[in-house]
């Protein structure tokens, strides 16, 4: 055998013993759902549910000083007269005040809050005694999700997956066709079961989703990432037993004025499950400004109170009372509240600015 033949044989033998290294893979998704995570059970609210709008405003009108006869007259055309009455029920120095702008102008109605059950999220502070919840998927204990406590006993905010809460679903659905899509990308994957070095990106796209005639988001569409830093989150992660867990990071994403203006979660964590059917399920949790959450309910004013059967000043007081993060250095009052959001995604293609630059070279 000549020298060339010996070398060739050696290369072939080596290739049989040690297969070529596989290139790392990337999985890309567009979100078909993102909102506060729910896992509603009968035991959540041991004191019962908060009342529906008709019952709630019976109480409010009495507290405002309306007589039984006056309330009966108002209810002949319920809920329309309430739109004119509800907003200015606050009082400052005896003068009518917009209760949604100044919720403390109305006494705390002490809404019913969730105290039991299982909740999606994370043990954000590393302390068992502060969270009190258990995550239904991971079994993690000490889960911190006080936003769920504050909102969990309003019927329109409740659902057991795969069902979705009524009004949050409407909010999400109304904005999908004219706002940039939400994207998730998991890159650097060498092993889909266990990999200690992958990267997760959560982005806002420049273009919205496309939907079919039934309203479902169409899979395998192409999206270009919005280059604004406020539309990009990139964090290191690892895959453990098929589930992606990120490092702690600061999560920020521009939201929608009909829901929450922005999602600014401090000390955030994200976990993702890349499903065999090509889909994605995920939970992101962290500490969010409780005032931002309140604003999402307060801005539509009486429309939200009547249509959603939510007591907006009650939500303000509950969020402020249950806030559990980032105390103000001067007042000592907590400025953020632990929360968790769920996300669902379908396969998509994602284009970054760097991709276009590379193709042009």
TORKOL-4160 file (C-alpha; in steps of 0.2 Angstrom, whole numbers, padded with zeros to 4 digits, m for minus):
361
<pt num="1" X="0000" Y="0000" Z="0000"/>
<pt num="2" X="0007" Y="0017" Z="m0005"/>
<pt num="3" X="0008" Y="0032" Z="0007"/>
<pt num="4" X="m0008" Y="0040" Z="0000"/>
<pt num="5" X="m0018" Y="0023" Z="0002"/>
<pt num="6" X="m0012" Y="0022" Z="0020"/>
<pt num="7" X="m0017" Y="0039" Z="0024"/>
<pt num="8" X="m0034" Y="0037" Z="0016"/>
<pt num="9" X="m0037" Y="0020" Z="0025"/>
<pt num="10" X="m0032" Y="0029" Z="0042"/>
<pt num="11" X="m0045" Y="0043" Z="0039"/>
<pt num="12" X="m0059" Y="0031" Z="0035"/>
<pt num="13" X="m0055" Y="0020" Z="0050"/>
<pt num="14" X="m0055" Y="0036" Z="0061"/>
<pt num="15" X="m0072" Y="0041" Z="0054"/>
<pt num="16" X="m0079" Y="0025" Z="0059"/>
<pt num="17" X="m0073" Y="0026" Z="0076"/>
<pt num="18" X="m0077" Y="0044" Z="0080"/>
<pt num="19" X="m0092" Y="0052" Z="0070"/>
<pt num="20" X="m0091" Y="0070" Z="0065"/>
<pt num="21" X="m0097" Y="0082" Z="0078"/>
<pt num="22" X="m0114" Y="0088" Z="0075"/>
<pt num="23" X="m0117" Y="0107" Z="0074"/>
<pt num="24" X="m0127" Y="0115" Z="0088"/>
<pt num="25" X="m0146" Y="0117" Z="0084"/>
<pt num="26" X="m0158" Y="0131" Z="0086"/>
<pt num="27" X="m0177" Y="0130" Z="0089"/>
<pt num="28" X="m0188" Y="0146" Z="0085"/>
<pt num="29" X="m0206" Y="0150" Z="0090"/>
<pt num="30" X="m0219" Y="0163" Z="0089"/>
<pt num="31" X="m0230" Y="0165" Z="0104"/>
<pt num="32" X="m0249" Y="0161" Z="0102"/>
<pt num="33" X="m0252" Y="0166" Z="0120"/>
<pt num="34" X="m0244" Y="0176" Z="0134"/>
<pt num="35" X="m0253" Y="0181" Z="0150"/>
<pt num="36" X="m0253" Y="0179" Z="0169"/>
<pt num="37" X="m0252" Y="0161" Z="0173"/>
<pt num="38" X="m0267" Y="0153" Z="0180"/>
<pt num="39" X="m0270" Y="0136" Z="0188"/>
<pt num="40" X="m0287" Y="0139" Z="0196"/>
<pt num="41" X="m0294" Y="0126" Z="0208"/>
<pt num="42" X="m0309" Y="0125" Z="0220"/>
<pt num="43" X="m0298" Y="0126" Z="0235"/>
<pt num="44" X="m0290" Y="0143" Z="0229"/>
<pt num="45" X="m0302" Y="0154" Z="0238"/>
<pt num="46" X="m0308" Y="0147" Z="0254"/>
<pt num="47" X="m0318" Y="0163" Z="0258"/>
<pt num="48" X="m0327" Y="0162" Z="0242"/>
<pt num="49" X="m0327" Y="0171" Z="0225"/>
<pt num="50" X="m0328" Y="0190" Z="0224"/>
<pt num="51" X="m0346" Y="0195" Z="0218"/>
<pt num="52" X="m0351" Y="0198" Z="0201"/>
<pt num="53" X="m0354" Y="0216" Z="0195"/>
<pt num="54" X="m0372" Y="0218" Z="0199"/>
<pt num="55" X="m0370" Y="0212" Z="0217"/>
<pt num="56" X="m0354" Y="0222" Z="0219"/>
<pt num="57" X="m0362" Y="0239" Z="0214"/>
<pt num="58" X="m0377" Y="0235" Z="0225"/>
<pt num="59" X="m0364" Y="0237" Z="0239"/>
<pt num="60" X="m0355" Y="0252" Z="0231"/>
<pt num="61" X="m0371" Y="0262" Z="0229"/>
<pt num="62" X="m0376" Y="0259" Z="0247"/>
<pt num="63" X="m0359" Y="0264" Z="0253"/>
<pt num="64" X="m0360" Y="0280" Z="0242"/>
<pt num="65" X="m0376" Y="0284" Z="0251"/>
<pt num="66" X="m0390" Y="0280" Z="0239"/>
<pt num="67" X="m0406" Y="0274" Z="0246"/>
<pt num="68" X="m0415" Y="0258" Z="0242"/>
<pt num="69" X="m0427" Y="0267" Z="0231"/>
<pt num="70" X="m0413" Y="0276" Z="0221"/>
<pt num="71" X="m0404" Y="0260" Z="0219"/>
<pt num="72" X="m0419" Y="0251" Z="0213"/>
<pt num="73" X="m0422" Y="0265" Z="0200"/>
<pt num="74" X="m0404" Y="0264" Z="0194"/>
<pt num="75" X="m0405" Y="0245" Z="0192"/>
<pt num="76" X="m0420" Y="0246" Z="0181"/>
<pt num="77" X="m0407" Y="0250" Z="0167"/>
<pt num="78" X="m0392" Y="0242" Z="0174"/>
<pt num="79" X="m0377" Y="0243" Z="0170"/>
<pt num="80" X="m0379" Y="0259" Z="0160"/>
<pt num="81" X="m0381" Y="0272" Z="0174"/>
<pt num="82" X="m0366" Y="0264" Z="0183"/>
<pt num="83" X="m0354" Y="0270" Z="0169"/>
<pt num="84" X="m0359" Y="0288" Z="0175"/>
<pt num="85" X="m0358" Y="0285" Z="0193"/>
<pt num="86" X="m0344" Y="0273" Z="0197"/>
<pt num="87" X="m0329" Y="0283" Z="0191"/>
<pt num="88" X="m0332" Y="0298" Z="0203"/>
<pt num="89" X="m0336" Y="0288" Z="0218"/>
<pt num="90" X="m0320" Y="0293" Z="0227"/>
<pt num="91" X="m0320" Y="0308" Z="0239"/>
<pt num="92" X="m0307" Y="0320" Z="0244"/>
<pt num="93" X="m0312" Y="0334" Z="0256"/>
<pt num="94" X="m0330" Y="0329" Z="0252"/>
<pt num="95" X="m0328" Y="0332" Z="0233"/>
<pt num="96" X="m0331" Y="0318" Z="0220"/>
<pt num="97" X="m0314" Y="0311" Z="0214"/>
<pt num="98" X="m0310" Y="0299" Z="0200"/>
<pt num="99" X="m0307" Y="0283" Z="0210"/>
<pt num="100" X="m0297" Y="0274" Z="0196"/>
<pt num="101" X="m0284" Y="0288" Z="0196"/>
<pt num="102" X="m0284" Y="0290" Z="0215"/>
<pt num="103" X="m0290" Y="0274" Z="0222"/>
<pt num="104" X="m0286" Y="0279" Z="0240"/>
<pt num="105" X="m0300" Y="0291" Z="0239"/>
<pt num="106" X="m0311" Y="0276" Z="0242"/>
<pt num="107" X="m0310" Y="0264" Z="0257"/>
<pt num="108" X="m0302" Y="0247" Z="0255"/>
<pt num="109" X="m0316" Y="0235" Z="0251"/>
<pt num="110" X="m0305" Y="0221" Z="0256"/>
<pt num="111" X="m0308" Y="0210" Z="0241"/>
<pt num="112" X="m0306" Y="0191" Z="0243"/>
<pt num="113" X="m0289" Y="0184" Z="0239"/>
<pt num="114" X="m0282" Y="0167" Z="0235"/>
<pt num="115" X="m0273" Y="0158" Z="0249"/>
<pt num="116" X="m0272" Y="0140" Z="0244"/>
<pt num="117" X="m0269" Y="0128" Z="0230"/>
<pt num="118" X="m0255" Y="0126" Z="0217"/>
<pt num="119" X="m0248" Y="0140" Z="0207"/>
<pt num="120" X="m0236" Y="0142" Z="0192"/>
<pt num="121" X="m0220" Y="0151" Z="0196"/>
<pt num="122" X="m0203" Y="0150" Z="0205"/>
<pt num="123" X="m0196" Y="0152" Z="0222"/>
<pt num="124" X="m0189" Y="0169" Z="0218"/>
<pt num="125" X="m0181" Y="0173" Z="0235"/>
<pt num="126" X="m0175" Y="0156" Z="0239"/>
<pt num="127" X="m0185" Y="0155" Z="0255"/>
<pt num="128" X="m0198" Y="0142" Z="0258"/>
<pt num="129" X="m0208" Y="0152" Z="0271"/>
<pt num="130" X="m0212" Y="0167" Z="0260"/>
<pt num="131" X="m0220" Y="0159" Z="0245"/>
<pt num="132" X="m0231" Y="0146" Z="0251"/>
<pt num="133" X="m0236" Y="0139" Z="0234"/>
<pt num="134" X="m0231" Y="0123" Z="0225"/>
<pt num="135" X="m0228" Y="0123" Z="0206"/>
<pt num="136" X="m0240" Y="0110" Z="0198"/>
<pt num="137" X="m0227" Y="0105" Z="0185"/>
<pt num="138" X="m0210" Y="0105" Z="0194"/>
<pt num="139" X="m0216" Y="0102" Z="0212"/>
<pt num="140" X="m0205" Y="0117" Z="0217"/>
<pt num="141" X="m0210" Y="0123" Z="0234"/>
<pt num="142" X="m0209" Y="0140" Z="0241"/>
<pt num="143" X="m0216" Y="0147" Z="0225"/>
<pt num="144" X="m0218" Y="0166" Z="0225"/>
<pt num="145" X="m0233" Y="0173" Z="0216"/>
<pt num="146" X="m0243" Y="0186" Z="0226"/>
<pt num="147" X="m0250" Y="0193" Z="0210"/>
<pt num="148" X="m0260" Y="0177" Z="0209"/>
<pt num="149" X="m0266" Y="0180" Z="0227"/>
<pt num="150" X="m0272" Y="0197" Z="0223"/>
<pt num="151" X="m0282" Y="0193" Z="0207"/>
<pt num="152" X="m0286" Y="0174" Z="0209"/>
<pt num="153" X="m0303" Y="0176" Z="0216"/>
<pt num="154" X="m0311" Y="0186" Z="0202"/>
<pt num="155" X="m0320" Y="0174" Z="0190"/>
<pt num="156" X="m0314" Y="0182" Z="0174"/>
<pt num="157" X="m0296" Y="0180" Z="0179"/>
<pt num="158" X="m0297" Y="0161" Z="0183"/>
<pt num="159" X="m0294" Y="0146" Z="0172"/>
<pt num="160" X="m0287" Y="0129" Z="0173"/>
<pt num="161" X="m0275" Y="0125" Z="0158"/>
<pt num="162" X="m0277" Y="0122" Z="0144"/>
<pt num="163" X="m0292" Y="0133" Z="0146"/>
<pt num="164" X="m0288" Y="0152" Z="0147"/>
<pt num="165" X="m0296" Y="0166" Z="0157"/>
<pt num="166" X="m0310" Y="0175" Z="0148"/>
<pt num="167" X="m0305" Y="0193" Z="0147"/>
<pt num="168" X="m0286" Y="0191" Z="0147"/>
<pt num="169" X="m0289" Y="0180" Z="0131"/>
<pt num="170" X="m0299" Y="0194" Z="0123"/>
<pt num="171" X="m0286" Y="0206" Z="0127"/>
<pt num="172" X="m0272" Y="0196" Z="0119"/>
<pt num="173" X="m0283" Y="0191" Z="0104"/>
<pt num="174" X="m0288" Y="0209" Z="0101"/>
<pt num="175" X="m0270" Y="0215" Z="0098"/>
<pt num="176" X="m0262" Y="0201" Z="0089"/>
<pt num="177" X="m0266" Y="0207" Z="0071"/>
<pt num="178" X="m0257" Y="0225" Z="0073"/>
<pt num="179" X="m0243" Y="0223" Z="0085"/>
<pt num="180" X="m0226" Y="0215" Z="0083"/>
<pt num="181" X="m0227" Y="0196" Z="0087"/>
<pt num="182" X="m0218" Y="0189" Z="0102"/>
<pt num="183" X="m0204" Y="0177" Z="0098"/>
<pt num="184" X="m0194" Y="0164" Z="0108"/>
<pt num="185" X="m0177" Y="0156" Z="0102"/>
<pt num="186" X="m0167" Y="0142" Z="0110"/>
<pt num="187" X="m0150" Y="0141" Z="0102"/>
<pt num="188" X="m0134" Y="0131" Z="0105"/>
<pt num="189" X="m0143" Y="0115" Z="0108"/>
<pt num="190" X="m0131" Y="0100" Z="0107"/>
<pt num="191" X="m0143" Y="0088" Z="0117"/>
<pt num="192" X="m0161" Y="0090" Z="0119"/>
<pt num="193" X="m0162" Y="0081" Z="0135"/>
<pt num="194" X="m0147" Y="0088" Z="0145"/>
<pt num="195" X="m0136" Y="0102" Z="0140"/>
<pt num="196" X="m0128" Y="0114" Z="0152"/>
<pt num="197" X="m0124" Y="0128" Z="0139"/>
<pt num="198" X="m0138" Y="0135" Z="0128"/>
<pt num="199" X="m0145" Y="0152" Z="0125"/>
<pt num="200" X="m0163" Y="0158" Z="0126"/>
<pt num="201" X="m0169" Y="0174" Z="0117"/>
<pt num="202" X="m0186" Y="0182" Z="0119"/>
<pt num="203" X="m0190" Y="0195" Z="0106"/>
<pt num="204" X="m0203" Y="0207" Z="0099"/>
<pt num="205" X="m0204" Y="0206" Z="0080"/>
<pt num="206" X="m0207" Y="0220" Z="0068"/>
<pt num="207" X="m0221" Y="0211" Z="0060"/>
<pt num="208" X="m0237" Y="0204" Z="0068"/>
<pt num="209" X="m0243" Y="0186" Z="0067"/>
<pt num="210" X="m0253" Y="0179" Z="0052"/>
<pt num="211" X="m0269" Y="0169" Z="0056"/>
<pt num="212" X="m0280" Y="0157" Z="0047"/>
<pt num="213" X="m0299" Y="0158" Z="0045"/>
<pt num="214" X="m0302" Y="0150" Z="0062"/>
<pt num="215" X="m0291" Y="0163" Z="0071"/>
<pt num="216" X="m0276" Y="0152" Z="0075"/>
<pt num="217" X="m0258" Y="0158" Z="0072"/>
<pt num="218" X="m0251" Y="0151" Z="0056"/>
<pt num="219" X="m0235" Y="0141" Z="0060"/>
<pt num="220" X="m0218" Y="0141" Z="0051"/>
<pt num="221" X="m0220" Y="0160" Z="0046"/>
<pt num="222" X="m0204" Y="0171" Z="0046"/>
<pt num="223" X="m0202" Y="0186" Z="0058"/>
<pt num="224" X="m0189" Y="0199" Z="0059"/>
<pt num="225" X="m0183" Y="0204" Z="0076"/>
<pt num="226" X="m0186" Y="0222" Z="0081"/>
<pt num="227" X="m0169" Y="0229" Z="0084"/>
<pt num="228" X="m0174" Y="0240" Z="0098"/>
<pt num="229" X="m0165" Y="0235" Z="0115"/>
<pt num="230" X="m0182" Y="0236" Z="0123"/>
<pt num="231" X="m0188" Y="0222" Z="0112"/>
<pt num="232" X="m0174" Y="0209" Z="0116"/>
<pt num="233" X="m0170" Y="0198" Z="0130"/>
<pt num="234" X="m0155" Y="0186" Z="0129"/>
<pt num="235" X="m0150" Y="0175" Z="0144"/>
<pt num="236" X="m0139" Y="0159" Z="0146"/>
<pt num="237" X="m0148" Y="0143" Z="0151"/>
<pt num="238" X="m0147" Y="0124" Z="0153"/>
<pt num="239" X="m0158" Y="0109" Z="0148"/>
<pt num="240" X="m0161" Y="0097" Z="0162"/>
<pt num="241" X="m0172" Y="0082" Z="0158"/>
<pt num="242" X="m0179" Y="0090" Z="0143"/>
<pt num="243" X="m0184" Y="0106" Z="0151"/>
<pt num="244" X="m0175" Y="0123" Z="0148"/>
<pt num="245" X="m0170" Y="0133" Z="0164"/>
<pt num="246" X="m0163" Y="0150" Z="0162"/>
<pt num="247" X="m0151" Y="0160" Z="0173"/>
<pt num="248" X="m0159" Y="0174" Z="0183"/>
<pt num="249" X="m0160" Y="0190" Z="0172"/>
<pt num="250" X="m0170" Y="0206" Z="0170"/>
<pt num="251" X="m0184" Y="0203" Z="0158"/>
<pt num="252" X="m0192" Y="0218" Z="0149"/>
<pt num="253" X="m0204" Y="0218" Z="0135"/>
<pt num="254" X="m0215" Y="0232" Z="0128"/>
<pt num="255" X="m0233" Y="0227" Z="0131"/>
<pt num="256" X="m0250" Y="0232" Z="0125"/>
<pt num="257" X="m0260" Y="0247" Z="0131"/>
<pt num="258" X="m0276" Y="0237" Z="0132"/>
<pt num="259" X="m0267" Y="0225" Z="0145"/>
<pt num="260" X="m0251" Y="0230" Z="0153"/>
<pt num="261" X="m0240" Y="0244" Z="0145"/>
<pt num="262" X="m0224" Y="0235" Z="0149"/>
<pt num="263" X="m0218" Y="0219" Z="0156"/>
<pt num="264" X="m0203" Y="0223" Z="0168"/>
<pt num="265" X="m0199" Y="0208" Z="0179"/>
<pt num="266" X="m0184" Y="0209" Z="0190"/>
<pt num="267" X="m0174" Y="0194" Z="0196"/>
<pt num="268" X="m0184" Y="0184" Z="0183"/>
<pt num="269" X="m0183" Y="0166" Z="0179"/>
<pt num="270" X="m0189" Y="0157" Z="0163"/>
<pt num="271" X="m0192" Y="0138" Z="0160"/>
<pt num="272" X="m0197" Y="0131" Z="0143"/>
<pt num="273" X="m0203" Y="0114" Z="0137"/>
<pt num="274" X="m0200" Y="0111" Z="0119"/>
<pt num="275" X="m0213" Y="0098" Z="0115"/>
<pt num="276" X="m0212" Y="0083" Z="0103"/>
<pt num="277" X="m0226" Y="0090" Z="0092"/>
<pt num="278" X="m0216" Y="0106" Z="0088"/>
<pt num="279" X="m0224" Y="0117" Z="0101"/>
<pt num="280" X="m0218" Y="0127" Z="0116"/>
<pt num="281" X="m0224" Y="0129" Z="0134"/>
<pt num="282" X="m0216" Y="0141" Z="0146"/>
<pt num="283" X="m0217" Y="0151" Z="0162"/>
<pt num="284" X="m0208" Y="0167" Z="0166"/>
<pt num="285" X="m0208" Y="0173" Z="0184"/>
<pt num="286" X="m0201" Y="0188" Z="0193"/>
<pt num="287" X="m0204" Y="0204" Z="0203"/>
<pt num="288" X="m0215" Y="0216" Z="0193"/>
<pt num="289" X="m0221" Y="0234" Z="0198"/>
<pt num="290" X="m0238" Y="0231" Z="0206"/>
<pt num="291" X="m0243" Y="0249" Z="0200"/>
<pt num="292" X="m0240" Y="0243" Z="0182"/>
<pt num="293" X="m0252" Y="0229" Z="0185"/>
<pt num="294" X="m0265" Y="0240" Z="0193"/>
<pt num="295" X="m0264" Y="0252" Z="0179"/>
<pt num="296" X="m0269" Y="0238" Z="0167"/>
<pt num="297" X="m0285" Y="0237" Z="0176"/>
<pt num="298" X="m0288" Y="0255" Z="0180"/>
<pt num="299" X="m0286" Y="0263" Z="0163"/>
<pt num="300" X="m0302" Y="0257" Z="0156"/>
<pt num="301" X="m0311" Y="0262" Z="0172"/>
<pt num="302" X="m0329" Y="0258" Z="0174"/>
<pt num="303" X="m0329" Y="0247" Z="0158"/>
<pt num="304" X="m0317" Y="0235" Z="0167"/>
<pt num="305" X="m0327" Y="0235" Z="0183"/>
<pt num="306" X="m0343" Y="0232" Z="0175"/>
<pt num="307" X="m0338" Y="0220" Z="0161"/>
<pt num="308" X="m0325" Y="0210" Z="0171"/>
<pt num="309" X="m0334" Y="0211" Z="0188"/>
<pt num="310" X="m0318" Y="0217" Z="0196"/>
<pt num="311" X="m0317" Y="0230" Z="0210"/>
<pt num="312" X="m0303" Y="0241" Z="0204"/>
<pt num="313" X="m0299" Y="0250" Z="0221"/>
<pt num="314" X="m0299" Y="0233" Z="0229"/>
<pt num="315" X="m0286" Y="0227" Z="0217"/>
<pt num="316" X="m0276" Y="0242" Z="0221"/>
<pt num="317" X="m0276" Y="0239" Z="0240"/>
<pt num="318" X="m0273" Y="0221" Z="0238"/>
<pt num="319" X="m0258" Y="0223" Z="0226"/>
<pt num="320" X="m0251" Y="0236" Z="0238"/>
<pt num="321" X="m0253" Y="0225" Z="0253"/>
<pt num="322" X="m0247" Y="0209" Z="0245"/>
<pt num="323" X="m0232" Y="0217" Z="0237"/>
<pt num="324" X="m0216" Y="0207" Z="0242"/>
<pt num="325" X="m0201" Y="0214" Z="0233"/>
<pt num="326" X="m0190" Y="0229" Z="0231"/>
<pt num="327" X="m0194" Y="0240" Z="0246"/>
<pt num="328" X="m0193" Y="0259" Z="0244"/>
<pt num="329" X="m0177" Y="0265" Z="0253"/>
<pt num="330" X="m0186" Y="0280" Z="0261"/>
<pt num="331" X="m0204" Y="0273" Z="0265"/>
<pt num="332" X="m0200" Y="0254" Z="0266"/>
<pt num="333" X="m0215" Y="0250" Z="0256"/>
<pt num="334" X="m0213" Y="0236" Z="0244"/>
<pt num="335" X="m0213" Y="0242" Z="0226"/>
<pt num="336" X="m0215" Y="0226" Z="0216"/>
<pt num="337" X="m0225" Y="0210" Z="0218"/>
<pt num="338" X="m0220" Y="0192" Z="0213"/>
<pt num="339" X="m0229" Y="0185" Z="0198"/>
<pt num="340" X="m0228" Y="0173" Z="0184"/>
<pt num="341" X="m0234" Y="0173" Z="0166"/>
<pt num="342" X="m0237" Y="0158" Z="0154"/>
<pt num="343" X="m0233" Y="0157" Z="0136"/>
<pt num="344" X="m0237" Y="0145" Z="0122"/>
<pt num="345" X="m0228" Y="0145" Z="0105"/>
<pt num="346" X="m0228" Y="0137" Z="0088"/>
<pt num="347" X="m0214" Y="0134" Z="0076"/>
<pt num="348" X="m0207" Y="0149" Z="0067"/>
<pt num="349" X="m0192" Y="0156" Z="0058"/>
<pt num="350" X="m0183" Y="0171" Z="0065"/>
<pt num="351" X="m0172" Y="0184" Z="0056"/>
<pt num="352" X="m0159" Y="0195" Z="0066"/>
<pt num="353" X="m0150" Y="0210" Z="0058"/>
<pt num="354" X="m0134" Y="0200" Z="0060"/>
<pt num="355" X="m0142" Y="0186" Z="0048"/>
<pt num="356" X="m0145" Y="0199" Z="0035"/>
<pt num="357" X="m0128" Y="0206" Z="0036"/>
<pt num="358" X="m0120" Y="0189" Z="0035"/>
<pt num="359" X="m0130" Y="0185" Z="0019"/>
<pt num="360" X="m0125" Y="0201" Z="0011"/>
<pt num="361" X="m0106" Y="0198" Z="0013"/>
